[in-house]
Amino acid sequence: MGPGGVADTLLSGACVLFTLGMFSTGLSDLRHMQMTRSVDSVQFLPFLTTDINNLSWLSYGVLKGDGTLIVVNAVGAVLQTLYILVYLHYSPQKRVVLLQTATLLGVLLMGYGYFWLLVPDQEAQLQQLGLFCSVFTISMYLSPLADLAKVIHTKSTQCLSFSLTIATLLTSSSWSLYGFRLKDPYIMVPNLPGILTSFIRLWLFWKYPQKQDRNYRLLQT
C-alpha cells in the first residue's frame, strides 16, 4: 500500500471514529432520560432529523459503493433509532412524537420511491441523492444558529455542549477532507458549515465561559 493508500485509510478511520464519537454524545441524553424517567430538557427533533440524515447518507453510500459512508451511517441510524425509542418510551406526548416520526419517514419513503422508480439512471440517482443529502446536512448544521443568537443575547453558553462542539468540528473537518480526497463535492461542501459554526461556538465558549454545577458536568460527560 502506497503513501496515498495509507493516508486514505487513516482519513477513513478518522471519519468513522470522530462521527461515531459525535453520535455517542446522545448517550448523555439517554442516561438522563433513564435516570429521571422523563424527557425534560431533552430535544426530540435532533434525534429524528439525524436518523433521517443517516438513512439518506447510507443510501448514498450504498449507491456509491463507499464502505466508510455505509459503516458510519448504518451505526448512526441504529443509535439514533435507539434514542428515538427511549424518548418515545418516556415521553408523555407519544402521539406528537409518533406523528413527527411518521411524517419524516413518509417523506423519506417518497424520496426513495422517486429515486429508485422515476430516476432509472444510476449516475443521475447519485447526483440527485447527493444533492438532497448535502442540502439536508447543511440545514442541520445551520439549524443551531438560533441557539447561538440566544447565547449572544443572554451572554451565557449554558445551552451549548462543549464536547459536542469539539466532536462536530473534528467530524466536519475529517469529512471535508474525505470528500476533497474523493473529489466528491456532495460530501465535502455540506461539512464546511459545520466547521464554521463549530469555530463560532468555540469563540462563544471563550467569550462567555460556562459556570456549571457538578451535576450538570456529570450529565454532559
Rosetta constraint file for C-alpha pairs under 8 A:
AtomPair CA 1 CA 5 HARMONIC 5.66 0.50
AtomPair CA 1 CA 6 HARMONIC 6.55 0.50
AtomPair CA 2 CA 6 HARMONIC 6.34 0.50
AtomPair CA 3 CA 7 HARMONIC 6.14 0.50
AtomPair CA 4 CA 8 HARMONIC 6.14 0.50
AtomPair CA 5 CA 9 HARMONIC 6.15 0.50
AtomPair CA 6 CA 10 HARMONIC 6.16 0.50
AtomPair CA 7 CA 11 HARMONIC 6.03 0.50
AtomPair CA 8 CA 12 HARMONIC 5.99 0.50
AtomPair CA 8 CA 178 HARMONIC 7.88 0.50
AtomPair CA 8 CA 181 HARMONIC 7.78 0.50
AtomPair CA 9 CA 13 HARMONIC 6.13 0.50
AtomPair CA 10 CA 14 HARMONIC 6.13 0.50
AtomPair CA 11 CA 15 HARMONIC 6.27 0.50
AtomPair CA 11 CA 174 HARMONIC 6.79 0.50
AtomPair CA 11 CA 177 HARMONIC 7.79 0.50
AtomPair CA 11 CA 178 HARMONIC 6.53 0.50
AtomPair CA 12 CA 16 HARMONIC 6.40 0.50
AtomPair CA 12 CA 68 HARMONIC 6.27 0.50
AtomPair CA 12 CA 178 HARMONIC 7.06 0.50
AtomPair CA 13 CA 17 HARMONIC 6.05 0.50
AtomPair CA 14 CA 18 HARMONIC 5.86 0.50
AtomPair CA 14 CA 174 HARMONIC 6.49 0.50
AtomPair CA 15 CA 19 HARMONIC 5.84 0.50
AtomPair CA 15 CA 68 HARMONIC 7.72 0.50
AtomPair CA 15 CA 171 HARMONIC 6.30 0.50
AtomPair CA 15 CA 174 HARMONIC 5.47 0.50
AtomPair CA 15 CA 175 HARMONIC 6.01 0.50
AtomPair CA 15 CA 178 HARMONIC 7.75 0.50
AtomPair CA 16 CA 20 HARMONIC 6.04 0.50
AtomPair CA 16 CA 68 HARMONIC 6.87 0.50
AtomPair CA 16 CA 71 HARMONIC 7.65 0.50
AtomPair CA 16 CA 72 HARMONIC 5.65 0.50
AtomPair CA 17 CA 21 HARMONIC 6.08 0.50
AtomPair CA 18 CA 22 HARMONIC 6.20 0.50
AtomPair CA 18 CA 167 HARMONIC 6.42 0.50
AtomPair CA 18 CA 170 HARMONIC 6.20 0.50
AtomPair CA 18 CA 171 HARMONIC 5.09 0.50
AtomPair CA 18 CA 174 HARMONIC 7.90 0.50
AtomPair CA 19 CA 23 HARMONIC 6.23 0.50
AtomPair CA 19 CA 72 HARMONIC 7.01 0.50
AtomPair CA 19 CA 167 HARMONIC 7.49 0.50
AtomPair CA 19 CA 168 HARMONIC 7.94 0.50
AtomPair CA 19 CA 171 HARMONIC 5.32 0.50
AtomPair CA 20 CA 24 HARMONIC 6.03 0.50
AtomPair CA 20 CA 72 HARMONIC 6.81 0.50
AtomPair CA 20 CA 75 HARMONIC 7.72 0.50
AtomPair CA 20 CA 76 HARMONIC 6.90 0.50
AtomPair CA 21 CA 25 HARMONIC 6.72 0.50
AtomPair CA 21 CA 167 HARMONIC 6.64 0.50
AtomPair CA 22 CA 26 HARMONIC 7.99 0.50
AtomPair CA 22 CA 164 HARMONIC 6.38 0.50
AtomPair CA 22 CA 167 HARMONIC 5.05 0.50
AtomPair CA 22 CA 168 HARMONIC 6.39 0.50
AtomPair CA 22 CA 171 HARMONIC 7.34 0.50
AtomPair CA 23 CA 76 HARMONIC 6.40 0.50
AtomPair CA 23 CA 79 HARMONIC 7.35 0.50
AtomPair CA 23 CA 80 HARMONIC 7.84 0.50
AtomPair CA 24 CA 79 HARMONIC 7.81 0.50
AtomPair CA 25 CA 29 HARMONIC 7.81 0.50
AtomPair CA 25 CA 163 HARMONIC 7.74 0.50
AtomPair CA 25 CA 164 HARMONIC 6.54 0.50
AtomPair CA 26 CA 30 HARMONIC 6.33 0.50
AtomPair CA 26 CA 83 HARMONIC 7.45 0.50
AtomPair CA 27 CA 31 HARMONIC 6.02 0.50
AtomPair CA 28 CA 32 HARMONIC 6.09 0.50
AtomPair CA 28 CA 219 HARMONIC 5.85 0.50
AtomPair CA 28 CA 220 HARMONIC 6.21 0.50
AtomPair CA 28 CA 221 HARMONIC 6.95 0.50
AtomPair CA 29 CA 33 HARMONIC 6.14 0.50
AtomPair CA 29 CA 42 HARMONIC 6.53 0.50
AtomPair CA 29 CA 219 HARMONIC 7.73 0.50
AtomPair CA 30 CA 34 HARMONIC 6.30 0.50
AtomPair CA 30 CA 83 HARMONIC 6.44 0.50
AtomPair CA 30 CA 86 HARMONIC 7.19 0.50
AtomPair CA 30 CA 87 HARMONIC 7.99 0.50
AtomPair CA 31 CA 35 HARMONIC 6.05 0.50
AtomPair CA 32 CA 36 HARMONIC 6.01 0.50
AtomPair CA 32 CA 37 HARMONIC 7.85 0.50
AtomPair CA 32 CA 219 HARMONIC 6.91 0.50
AtomPair CA 33 CA 37 HARMONIC 5.17 0.50
AtomPair CA 33 CA 38 HARMONIC 5.24 0.50
AtomPair CA 33 CA 39 HARMONIC 5.58 0.50
AtomPair CA 33 CA 40 HARMONIC 7.89 0.50
AtomPair CA 33 CA 42 HARMONIC 7.96 0.50
AtomPair CA 33 CA 86 HARMONIC 7.70 0.50
AtomPair CA 33 CA 87 HARMONIC 7.36 0.50
AtomPair CA 33 CA 90 HARMONIC 7.20 0.50
AtomPair CA 34 CA 38 HARMONIC 7.37 0.50
AtomPair CA 37 CA 90 HARMONIC 6.03 0.50
AtomPair CA 38 CA 90 HARMONIC 5.27 0.50
AtomPair CA 38 CA 91 HARMONIC 6.51 0.50
AtomPair CA 39 CA 43 HARMONIC 7.85 0.50
AtomPair CA 39 CA 87 HARMONIC 6.51 0.50
AtomPair CA 39 CA 90 HARMONIC 6.26 0.50
AtomPair CA 39 CA 91 HARMONIC 5.89 0.50
AtomPair CA 43 CA 47 HARMONIC 7.77 0.50
AtomPair CA 44 CA 48 HARMONIC 6.62 0.50
AtomPair CA 44 CA 84 HARMONIC 7.37 0.50
AtomPair CA 44 CA 87 HARMONIC 7.22 0.50
AtomPair CA 44 CA 97 HARMONIC 7.87 0.50
AtomPair CA 45 CA 49 HARMONIC 5.96 0.50
AtomPair CA 46 CA 50 HARMONIC 5.88 0.50
AtomPair CA 47 CA 51 HARMONIC 6.14 0.50
AtomPair CA 47 CA 80 HARMONIC 5.60 0.50
AtomPair CA 47 CA 81 HARMONIC 7.76 0.50
AtomPair CA 47 CA 83 HARMONIC 6.68 0.50
AtomPair CA 47 CA 84 HARMONIC 6.31 0.50
AtomPair CA 48 CA 52 HARMONIC 6.33 0.50
AtomPair CA 48 CA 80 HARMONIC 7.16 0.50
AtomPair CA 48 CA 81 HARMONIC 7.92 0.50
AtomPair CA 48 CA 84 HARMONIC 6.90 0.50
AtomPair CA 48 CA 101 HARMONIC 6.84 0.50
AtomPair CA 49 CA 53 HARMONIC 6.05 0.50
AtomPair CA 49 CA 140 HARMONIC 7.79 0.50
AtomPair CA 50 CA 54 HARMONIC 6.04 0.50
AtomPair CA 50 CA 77 HARMONIC 7.88 0.50
AtomPair CA 50 CA 80 HARMONIC 6.93 0.50
AtomPair CA 51 CA 55 HARMONIC 6.25 0.50
AtomPair CA 51 CA 76 HARMONIC 7.19 0.50
AtomPair CA 51 CA 77 HARMONIC 5.14 0.50
AtomPair CA 51 CA 80 HARMONIC 5.32 0.50
AtomPair CA 51 CA 81 HARMONIC 6.64 0.50
AtomPair CA 52 CA 56 HARMONIC 6.16 0.50
AtomPair CA 52 CA 77 HARMONIC 7.82 0.50
AtomPair CA 52 CA 104 HARMONIC 7.51 0.50
AtomPair CA 52 CA 105 HARMONIC 7.52 0.50
AtomPair CA 52 CA 108 HARMONIC 7.32 0.50
AtomPair CA 53 CA 57 HARMONIC 6.19 0.50
AtomPair CA 53 CA 133 HARMONIC 6.99 0.50
AtomPair CA 53 CA 136 HARMONIC 6.96 0.50
AtomPair CA 53 CA 137 HARMONIC 6.92 0.50
AtomPair CA 54 CA 58 HARMONIC 5.92 0.50
AtomPair CA 54 CA 73 HARMONIC 4.80 0.50
AtomPair CA 54 CA 74 HARMONIC 7.09 0.50
AtomPair CA 54 CA 76 HARMONIC 6.19 0.50
AtomPair CA 54 CA 77 HARMONIC 5.42 0.50
AtomPair CA 55 CA 59 HARMONIC 6.29 0.50
AtomPair CA 55 CA 73 HARMONIC 6.69 0.50
AtomPair CA 55 CA 74 HARMONIC 7.39 0.50
AtomPair CA 55 CA 77 HARMONIC 6.29 0.50
AtomPair CA 56 CA 60 HARMONIC 6.41 0.50
AtomPair CA 56 CA 108 HARMONIC 7.97 0.50
AtomPair CA 56 CA 129 HARMONIC 7.84 0.50
AtomPair CA 56 CA 133 HARMONIC 6.23 0.50
AtomPair CA 57 CA 61 HARMONIC 6.01 0.50
AtomPair CA 57 CA 69 HARMONIC 6.89 0.50
AtomPair CA 57 CA 70 HARMONIC 7.81 0.50
AtomPair CA 57 CA 73 HARMONIC 6.51 0.50
AtomPair CA 57 CA 133 HARMONIC 6.29 0.50
AtomPair CA 58 CA 62 HARMONIC 6.18 0.50
AtomPair CA 58 CA 69 HARMONIC 6.29 0.50
AtomPair CA 58 CA 70 HARMONIC 5.20 0.50
AtomPair CA 58 CA 73 HARMONIC 5.30 0.50
AtomPair CA 58 CA 74 HARMONIC 6.37 0.50
AtomPair CA 59 CA 63 HARMONIC 6.14 0.50
AtomPair CA 59 CA 70 HARMONIC 7.96 0.50
AtomPair CA 60 CA 64 HARMONIC 5.98 0.50
AtomPair CA 60 CA 69 HARMONIC 7.91 0.50
AtomPair CA 60 CA 126 HARMONIC 6.75 0.50
AtomPair CA 60 CA 129 HARMONIC 6.46 0.50
AtomPair CA 60 CA 130 HARMONIC 6.54 0.50
AtomPair CA 61 CA 65 HARMONIC 5.66 0.50
AtomPair CA 61 CA 66 HARMONIC 4.92 0.50
AtomPair CA 61 CA 67 HARMONIC 6.94 0.50
AtomPair CA 61 CA 68 HARMONIC 7.78 0.50
AtomPair CA 61 CA 69 HARMONIC 5.01 0.50
AtomPair CA 61 CA 70 HARMONIC 5.23 0.50
AtomPair CA 62 CA 66 HARMONIC 6.48 0.50
AtomPair CA 62 CA 67 HARMONIC 7.88 0.50
AtomPair CA 62 CA 70 HARMONIC 6.38 0.50
AtomPair CA 63 CA 122 HARMONIC 7.88 0.50
AtomPair CA 63 CA 126 HARMONIC 6.71 0.50
AtomPair CA 64 CA 126 HARMONIC 7.07 0.50
AtomPair CA 66 CA 70 HARMONIC 6.35 0.50
AtomPair CA 67 CA 71 HARMONIC 6.08 0.50
AtomPair CA 68 CA 72 HARMONIC 6.17 0.50
AtomPair CA 69 CA 73 HARMONIC 5.99 0.50
AtomPair CA 70 CA 74 HARMONIC 5.83 0.50
AtomPair CA 71 CA 75 HARMONIC 6.22 0.50
AtomPair CA 72 CA 76 HARMONIC 6.02 0.50
AtomPair CA 73 CA 77 HARMONIC 5.83 0.50
AtomPair CA 74 CA 78 HARMONIC 6.40 0.50
AtomPair CA 75 CA 79 HARMONIC 6.28 0.50
AtomPair CA 76 CA 80 HARMONIC 6.09 0.50
AtomPair CA 77 CA 81 HARMONIC 5.99 0.50
AtomPair CA 78 CA 82 HARMONIC 6.22 0.50
AtomPair CA 79 CA 83 HARMONIC 6.34 0.50
AtomPair CA 80 CA 84 HARMONIC 6.17 0.50
AtomPair CA 81 CA 85 HARMONIC 6.19 0.50
AtomPair CA 82 CA 86 HARMONIC 6.26 0.50
AtomPair CA 83 CA 87 HARMONIC 6.07 0.50
AtomPair CA 84 CA 88 HARMONIC 6.05 0.50
AtomPair CA 85 CA 89 HARMONIC 6.14 0.50
AtomPair CA 86 CA 90 HARMONIC 6.47 0.50
AtomPair CA 87 CA 91 HARMONIC 5.76 0.50
AtomPair CA 88 CA 94 HARMONIC 5.97 0.50
AtomPair CA 88 CA 97 HARMONIC 6.70 0.50
AtomPair CA 88 CA 98 HARMONIC 7.90 0.50
AtomPair CA 89 CA 94 HARMONIC 7.95 0.50
AtomPair CA 93 CA 97 HARMONIC 6.52 0.50
AtomPair CA 94 CA 98 HARMONIC 6.03 0.50
AtomPair CA 95 CA 99 HARMONIC 6.03 0.50
AtomPair CA 96 CA 100 HARMONIC 6.20 0.50
AtomPair CA 97 CA 101 HARMONIC 6.16 0.50
AtomPair CA 98 CA 102 HARMONIC 5.94 0.50
AtomPair CA 99 CA 103 HARMONIC 6.05 0.50
AtomPair CA 100 CA 104 HARMONIC 6.38 0.50
AtomPair CA 101 CA 105 HARMONIC 6.07 0.50
AtomPair CA 102 CA 106 HARMONIC 5.89 0.50
AtomPair CA 103 CA 107 HARMONIC 6.36 0.50
AtomPair CA 104 CA 108 HARMONIC 6.17 0.50
AtomPair CA 105 CA 109 HARMONIC 6.10 0.50
AtomPair CA 106 CA 110 HARMONIC 6.19 0.50
AtomPair CA 107 CA 111 HARMONIC 6.18 0.50
AtomPair CA 108 CA 112 HARMONIC 6.25 0.50
AtomPair CA 109 CA 113 HARMONIC 6.17 0.50
AtomPair CA 110 CA 114 HARMONIC 6.17 0.50
AtomPair CA 111 CA 115 HARMONIC 6.20 0.50
AtomPair CA 112 CA 116 HARMONIC 5.99 0.50
AtomPair CA 113 CA 117 HARMONIC 5.57 0.50
AtomPair CA 113 CA 118 HARMONIC 7.40 0.50
AtomPair CA 114 CA 118 HARMONIC 5.13 0.50
AtomPair CA 114 CA 119 HARMONIC 6.70 0.50
AtomPair CA 115 CA 119 HARMONIC 5.16 0.50
AtomPair CA 115 CA 120 HARMONIC 7.62 0.50
AtomPair CA 115 CA 125 HARMONIC 5.91 0.50
AtomPair CA 115 CA 128 HARMONIC 7.99 0.50
AtomPair CA 115 CA 129 HARMONIC 7.41 0.50
AtomPair CA 116 CA 120 HARMONIC 6.51 0.50
AtomPair CA 116 CA 125 HARMONIC 7.64 0.50
AtomPair CA 119 CA 124 HARMONIC 6.81 0.50
AtomPair CA 119 CA 125 HARMONIC 6.02 0.50
AtomPair CA 120 CA 124 HARMONIC 7.86 0.50
AtomPair CA 120 CA 125 HARMONIC 7.32 0.50
AtomPair CA 121 CA 125 HARMONIC 6.22 0.50
AtomPair CA 122 CA 126 HARMONIC 6.12 0.50
AtomPair CA 123 CA 127 HARMONIC 6.28 0.50
AtomPair CA 124 CA 128 HARMONIC 6.07 0.50
AtomPair CA 125 CA 129 HARMONIC 5.82 0.50
AtomPair CA 126 CA 130 HARMONIC 5.80 0.50
AtomPair CA 127 CA 131 HARMONIC 6.12 0.50
AtomPair CA 128 CA 132 HARMONIC 6.23 0.50
AtomPair CA 129 CA 133 HARMONIC 6.13 0.50
AtomPair CA 130 CA 134 HARMONIC 6.04 0.50
AtomPair CA 130 CA 186 HARMONIC 5.36 0.50
AtomPair CA 130 CA 187 HARMONIC 7.85 0.50
AtomPair CA 131 CA 135 HARMONIC 6.20 0.50
AtomPair CA 131 CA 186 HARMONIC 6.27 0.50
AtomPair CA 132 CA 136 HARMONIC 6.12 0.50
AtomPair CA 133 CA 137 HARMONIC 6.04 0.50
AtomPair CA 133 CA 186 HARMONIC 7.55 0.50
AtomPair CA 134 CA 138 HARMONIC 6.13 0.50
AtomPair CA 134 CA 186 HARMONIC 5.59 0.50
AtomPair CA 134 CA 187 HARMONIC 7.03 0.50
AtomPair CA 134 CA 189 HARMONIC 7.43 0.50
AtomPair CA 134 CA 190 HARMONIC 5.16 0.50
AtomPair CA 135 CA 139 HARMONIC 6.18 0.50
AtomPair CA 135 CA 190 HARMONIC 7.08 0.50
AtomPair CA 136 CA 140 HARMONIC 6.34 0.50
AtomPair CA 137 CA 141 HARMONIC 6.32 0.50
AtomPair CA 137 CA 190 HARMONIC 5.98 0.50
AtomPair CA 137 CA 191 HARMONIC 7.57 0.50
AtomPair CA 138 CA 142 HARMONIC 6.17 0.50
AtomPair CA 138 CA 190 HARMONIC 5.09 0.50
AtomPair CA 138 CA 191 HARMONIC 7.16 0.50
AtomPair CA 138 CA 193 HARMONIC 6.62 0.50
AtomPair CA 138 CA 194 HARMONIC 7.83 0.50
AtomPair CA 139 CA 143 HARMONIC 5.90 0.50
AtomPair CA 140 CA 144 HARMONIC 7.68 0.50
AtomPair CA 141 CA 193 HARMONIC 6.28 0.50
AtomPair CA 141 CA 194 HARMONIC 5.45 0.50
AtomPair CA 141 CA 197 HARMONIC 7.39 0.50
AtomPair CA 142 CA 193 HARMONIC 7.09 0.50
AtomPair CA 142 CA 194 HARMONIC 7.83 0.50
AtomPair CA 142 CA 197 HARMONIC 7.54 0.50
AtomPair CA 144 CA 148 HARMONIC 6.61 0.50
AtomPair CA 145 CA 149 HARMONIC 6.27 0.50
AtomPair CA 146 CA 150 HARMONIC 6.25 0.50
AtomPair CA 147 CA 151 HARMONIC 6.20 0.50
AtomPair CA 147 CA 159 HARMONIC 7.44 0.50
AtomPair CA 147 CA 160 HARMONIC 7.83 0.50
AtomPair CA 148 CA 152 HARMONIC 6.37 0.50
AtomPair CA 148 CA 201 HARMONIC 7.37 0.50
AtomPair CA 149 CA 153 HARMONIC 6.16 0.50
AtomPair CA 150 CA 154 HARMONIC 6.01 0.50
AtomPair CA 151 CA 155 HARMONIC 5.35 0.50
AtomPair CA 151 CA 156 HARMONIC 5.22 0.50
AtomPair CA 151 CA 157 HARMONIC 5.56 0.50
AtomPair CA 151 CA 159 HARMONIC 7.63 0.50
AtomPair CA 151 CA 204 HARMONIC 7.68 0.50
AtomPair CA 152 CA 156 HARMONIC 7.22 0.50
AtomPair CA 152 CA 204 HARMONIC 7.85 0.50
AtomPair CA 155 CA 208 HARMONIC 6.04 0.50
AtomPair CA 156 CA 208 HARMONIC 5.70 0.50
AtomPair CA 156 CA 209 HARMONIC 7.48 0.50
AtomPair CA 156 CA 210 HARMONIC 6.97 0.50
AtomPair CA 157 CA 204 HARMONIC 7.04 0.50
AtomPair CA 157 CA 205 HARMONIC 6.31 0.50
AtomPair CA 157 CA 208 HARMONIC 6.17 0.50
AtomPair CA 157 CA 209 HARMONIC 6.84 0.50
AtomPair CA 157 CA 210 HARMONIC 5.80 0.50
AtomPair CA 158 CA 210 HARMONIC 6.02 0.50
AtomPair CA 158 CA 211 HARMONIC 7.62 0.50
AtomPair CA 158 CA 212 HARMONIC 7.70 0.50
AtomPair CA 161 CA 165 HARMONIC 6.24 0.50
AtomPair CA 161 CA 220 HARMONIC 7.12 0.50
AtomPair CA 162 CA 166 HARMONIC 6.37 0.50
AtomPair CA 162 CA 202 HARMONIC 7.86 0.50
AtomPair CA 162 CA 205 HARMONIC 7.73 0.50
AtomPair CA 163 CA 167 HARMONIC 6.15 0.50
AtomPair CA 163 CA 220 HARMONIC 7.66 0.50
AtomPair CA 163 CA 221 HARMONIC 7.75 0.50
AtomPair CA 164 CA 168 HARMONIC 5.94 0.50
AtomPair CA 165 CA 169 HARMONIC 6.19 0.50
AtomPair CA 165 CA 198 HARMONIC 5.64 0.50
AtomPair CA 165 CA 201 HARMONIC 6.89 0.50
AtomPair CA 165 CA 202 HARMONIC 7.35 0.50
AtomPair CA 166 CA 170 HARMONIC 6.25 0.50
AtomPair CA 166 CA 198 HARMONIC 7.28 0.50
AtomPair CA 167 CA 171 HARMONIC 5.98 0.50
AtomPair CA 168 CA 172 HARMONIC 5.87 0.50
AtomPair CA 168 CA 194 HARMONIC 6.65 0.50
AtomPair CA 168 CA 195 HARMONIC 7.48 0.50
AtomPair CA 168 CA 198 HARMONIC 6.65 0.50
AtomPair CA 169 CA 173 HARMONIC 6.04 0.50
AtomPair CA 169 CA 194 HARMONIC 6.57 0.50
AtomPair CA 169 CA 195 HARMONIC 5.28 0.50
AtomPair CA 169 CA 198 HARMONIC 5.45 0.50
AtomPair CA 169 CA 199 HARMONIC 7.59 0.50
AtomPair CA 170 CA 174 HARMONIC 6.12 0.50
AtomPair CA 171 CA 175 HARMONIC 6.20 0.50
AtomPair CA 172 CA 176 HARMONIC 6.04 0.50
AtomPair CA 172 CA 191 HARMONIC 4.89 0.50
AtomPair CA 172 CA 192 HARMONIC 6.70 0.50
AtomPair CA 172 CA 194 HARMONIC 5.53 0.50
AtomPair CA 172 CA 195 HARMONIC 5.73 0.50
AtomPair CA 173 CA 177 HARMONIC 6.29 0.50
AtomPair CA 173 CA 191 HARMONIC 7.15 0.50
AtomPair CA 173 CA 192 HARMONIC 7.52 0.50
AtomPair CA 173 CA 195 HARMONIC 6.36 0.50
AtomPair CA 174 CA 178 HARMONIC 6.07 0.50
AtomPair CA 175 CA 179 HARMONIC 5.99 0.50
AtomPair CA 175 CA 187 HARMONIC 6.75 0.50
AtomPair CA 175 CA 188 HARMONIC 6.35 0.50
AtomPair CA 175 CA 191 HARMONIC 6.62 0.50
AtomPair CA 176 CA 180 HARMONIC 6.14 0.50
AtomPair CA 176 CA 187 HARMONIC 6.63 0.50
AtomPair CA 176 CA 188 HARMONIC 4.10 0.50
AtomPair CA 176 CA 189 HARMONIC 6.83 0.50
AtomPair CA 176 CA 191 HARMONIC 5.68 0.50
AtomPair CA 176 CA 192 HARMONIC 6.63 0.50
AtomPair CA 177 CA 181 HARMONIC 6.15 0.50
AtomPair CA 177 CA 188 HARMONIC 6.81 0.50
AtomPair CA 178 CA 182 HARMONIC 6.29 0.50
AtomPair CA 178 CA 187 HARMONIC 7.60 0.50
AtomPair CA 178 CA 188 HARMONIC 7.03 0.50
AtomPair CA 179 CA 183 HARMONIC 5.81 0.50
AtomPair CA 179 CA 184 HARMONIC 4.90 0.50
AtomPair CA 179 CA 185 HARMONIC 6.29 0.50
AtomPair CA 179 CA 186 HARMONIC 7.44 0.50
AtomPair CA 179 CA 187 HARMONIC 4.81 0.50
AtomPair CA 179 CA 188 HARMONIC 4.24 0.50
AtomPair CA 179 CA 189 HARMONIC 7.98 0.50
AtomPair CA 180 CA 184 HARMONIC 6.30 0.50
AtomPair CA 180 CA 185 HARMONIC 7.23 0.50
AtomPair CA 180 CA 188 HARMONIC 5.86 0.50
AtomPair CA 184 CA 188 HARMONIC 6.34 0.50
AtomPair CA 185 CA 189 HARMONIC 5.42 0.50
AtomPair CA 186 CA 190 HARMONIC 6.76 0.50
AtomPair CA 187 CA 191 HARMONIC 7.06 0.50
AtomPair CA 188 CA 192 HARMONIC 7.02 0.50
AtomPair CA 189 CA 193 HARMONIC 7.99 0.50
AtomPair CA 190 CA 194 HARMONIC 7.67 0.50
AtomPair CA 191 CA 195 HARMONIC 6.73 0.50
AtomPair CA 192 CA 196 HARMONIC 6.44 0.50
AtomPair CA 193 CA 197 HARMONIC 6.03 0.50
AtomPair CA 194 CA 198 HARMONIC 6.00 0.50
AtomPair CA 195 CA 199 HARMONIC 6.34 0.50
AtomPair CA 196 CA 200 HARMONIC 6.37 0.50
AtomPair CA 197 CA 201 HARMONIC 6.17 0.50
AtomPair CA 198 CA 202 HARMONIC 6.20 0.50
AtomPair CA 199 CA 203 HARMONIC 6.18 0.50
AtomPair CA 200 CA 204 HARMONIC 6.29 0.50
AtomPair CA 201 CA 205 HARMONIC 6.18 0.50
AtomPair CA 202 CA 206 HARMONIC 6.26 0.50
AtomPair CA 203 CA 207 HARMONIC 6.14 0.50
AtomPair CA 204 CA 208 HARMONIC 5.72 0.50
AtomPair CA 204 CA 209 HARMONIC 7.81 0.50
AtomPair CA 205 CA 209 HARMONIC 5.15 0.50
AtomPair CA 205 CA 210 HARMONIC 7.00 0.50
AtomPair CA 212 CA 216 HARMONIC 6.04 0.50
AtomPair CA 212 CA 217 HARMONIC 6.36 0.50
AtomPair CA 213 CA 217 HARMONIC 6.49 0.50
AtomPair CA 214 CA 218 HARMONIC 6.35 0.50
AtomPair CA 215 CA 219 HARMONIC 6.42 0.50
AtomPair CA 216 CA 220 HARMONIC 6.38 0.50
AtomPair CA 217 CA 221 HARMONIC 6.32 0.50
